[in-house]
Amino acid sequence: MSDQGGTGPGKAPMLTVSTQRFGEMEIPAESVVTVLGGIIGFPDLTRYVLIQRPHDVPFYWLQCLDDPTLALVLVNPVLFKADYSPSLPPGISHELGSEGGGVTLFAIVTIPQGRPQDMTANLLGPIAMNPATRKARQLVLDDRLYTHRHPIIPEKT
């Protein structure tokens, strides 16, 4: 990753990022998301960018800027589980700089190779993000209502 400075008036600084999935990309420096504490299994990787490709699908890529090989698929869980409303741990809103609300939850998606119809979402380990501050944290919920392998596509009966 390199800084392509563009610091003149009205010009936002851009970063050039090399990724395994998307190749080389230029992203605005202000779009970097800091995942406080990292993602489970990747505690030292904290800088990411949220990518939606194509722009009309509900899935996002959380591309790691510290490791070009790491990109996670995310989805807003309310799209397939309308009553998804876990209690957030105390202090998370303050930590993300969103005392007045503004936290968006994303679920990490697992897509079995060759079986996209069997994709699942981790509702026990959502990523809470404040889009305004670009701060996020992966939560570990202790909630028996949810599972780490919730089907996204309902089974046909």
N, C-alpha and C positions, 0 to 999 in steps of 0.2 A: 504494500500500500504506500502510496506517495501523496504528498500534498501538492496540489497544482494551484497554489495560492490564488487568486482572483480576488484580491482584497480591495480593489478600487471601489469608488462610490457606487452603490447599488448592485455590486457583483458579489455574490456569496462565494466563499471559498469552497473549492471542490476537492474531493479525494479520489484518486484513482485506485481501485481495488481489483485485485486478481482473485477470481473465484473458480473453483473447479466446475461448478454447474453452469454459471452464466458467463464465464470468460472474464475479460477485463471490463470493468464498469466505472463510470464516473458518478459519484453521488455527492450531494451537498453535505458539507461537513456537519451542518446542523441536524442532519437526519440520523446521525449515529445514536443508537439506543444503548444505554449502559445497563446491563443486567447485573444488579447488585448481588454479589455472592456467586455469580455464574449460574449455569444450568447444572442440574444433578448429573454427575459424571464428568463435568467440565468446569470445575470451580474457578480455574484461572483464566478462562475465556470469558471476557465481560463486554466486549464491544461487538455490536451487531447492527445490521440494518434490516428493516422490514420491507420486503418486496412483494408486490402483488402483480403476478403475470399469468395469464392476461388479466387486464384490469376489471373484467366483468365476472370473474369467478370468486367464490367465497374463500378460497385458500390463499394463504400468504406463505412466503419463505422468510424465515429468520436466518439470514446469512451472517455467519461469524466473520468478523473482520480480522480476528487474531489467528484464525486457522481457515485457509481458503477451502478446505475439504469438508467443513462442517456447515450444513444448511438443514434446518428443521422445517417441516411443514406445520403450519398453524391454521387454526380455524376458530371462529367465534362459536363457542358451544351452544349459544342460544339458538343458532340456526337449525340445530337438530334435536335440542333438548330445551324446549321453551321455558321450562321451570327451573333451569340451572341458575341457582342463586345462592352459592355457598357463603357462609359467614367468613369474612376476611379476618385474618389474625389482627389483634390489637396493634395499633401503631403503623400498619402497612400504608395507610393513606398519608400519614405524616412522612414516612420514609420516602415515598414516591413523590412528595410535594403536591398532594392533591387532597388536602383537608376538606375541601368543599365538594368532593366527588371527582369524577373524571377518570376513574380507573376502569380500564377495559380488560376483560379476561380473555385469554386465548388458551386453547387446548392444543397440546402437541399431538400430531396425527401419526399413526403408524400405518403404512400401506404395505401389506404382504406382497412380495414380488409375484407378478402375474395374476394377482387376485385383488384388484382395486375395490371390488364389491365387498370385500371383507375388511376394509379399513376401519380402524378404531381410533378413539380419542381418549387421552389421559385426562379424565375429569378430576382425579385426585391430586394432580400436580400441575395446575394451571399456571400460566404466566400472567401476572398482573402488570399492566403497563399504563403509565400516564403519558398519553401522546403529547401533552403540552411540555412536560419537563424531559421527555425522552428517557425516563428512568423506568426500570422494570425489575421484577423479582419473581423467581419461580417459587410458588407456594407448595407446601406439603400439607394437604388437608387431612384432618382426622374426622371423616364424615362417612358414615355407613350408607348414605344415600347414593354415593357415587363409586365408580370403579375406574381403574387405570386402563381398561379396555372396553370402553363404551362403544357399541356399534354406531357408525355414522349413517349408514344406509340400512333402513329397517328390512328385516327378512320378509320376503313375500310369503303370504299364507295361502 
